[in-house]
Amino acid sequence: MRRRPHAHHNPLDLYGGEGRLRYNPKVPRRRPRQMPDQRWNELFAALRSNRDRAILALGISNAARASELLGVRGVDVDWGDQLV
């Protein structure tokens, strides 16, 4: 069981050193994955309805995450101004 540092510290005494700091190495940044144009054309051709193509085009053009696209509700759409 770990104890909190200075759990029973006398307020009149000085604090001692905490010890070593954690080592947090930098995580290398990866390049974003990309898909060639031919694959995009194949993907759009494989979709059966214009609705699915529109949803995919919306996600691609906005760089939306999958959770953001799946969370869109009817109240989130402004049909008059054509905004999501």
N, C-alpha and C positions, 0 to 999 in steps of 0.2 A: 504494500500500500504506500503510495507516494504522499508525502506531506507537503503542504503549501510552504513556500519559502517564508521564513520569518513569522510563522504562525504564532509562536510564543515569544516574541521579541520584546525585550524590555525597552520602552520608549526612551529611557535615559542613556542607553548604550548606542554606539555607532553601528551602522549596518555593515556587515561583512560583504565580501565579493560573492557574486552569484555563481561564478564558475565560467565555463566556456559558453560561447554563443553558438547557436545552431548554424550549421553550414547550409546555406541555400544556394545551390549552384544555379546559374542562369540556364533557362531552358532554351535551346536553339529554336529560332522561328522558322517554321516550315513555309515553303511557298504554297500559295493556294492551289488546289487542284483545278485543273481545267479540262474541258472536253472539246474535241475538235468540232468544227462546224458540221461536218458530215454526220457525226453521231447525233447532233441536235436535230438535224433534218430527219434522220431515221426515227428519233424519239417522237417528234411531232407527227410523222406519218403513221406511226404505230398507234397513236391515240385515236379513239373511235368517234369522239364527239367534239364539236367546237367549244363546248363548255370546258372540257378537260384541257384543251389547248389554251383557252383563255386563262384558266387557273395557273397553268404552268408558265405562260408568258408573263402573268402578273408577278409570280414568284421570282422569275429570272430577272425581270426588269427592275424590281425593287430590292434584289438581293435579300429577300426575306428568308427567315429560318423556317423550317418545316413546322415547328410549333406555332409560329405566328400565322402561317397560312391555315393551319388546321383550327386555330382559335377564332377565325373571322366569323362573326355572326351577322345576321341581317341588319341589326341596329348599327353595325359598324360601317355600313355602306350608305353613302349619300348619293342616291340615284339622280337627283336633280343636277348636282355639280359633277357627277361622275367621279367621286372620290371614295377611297377606302380608308 
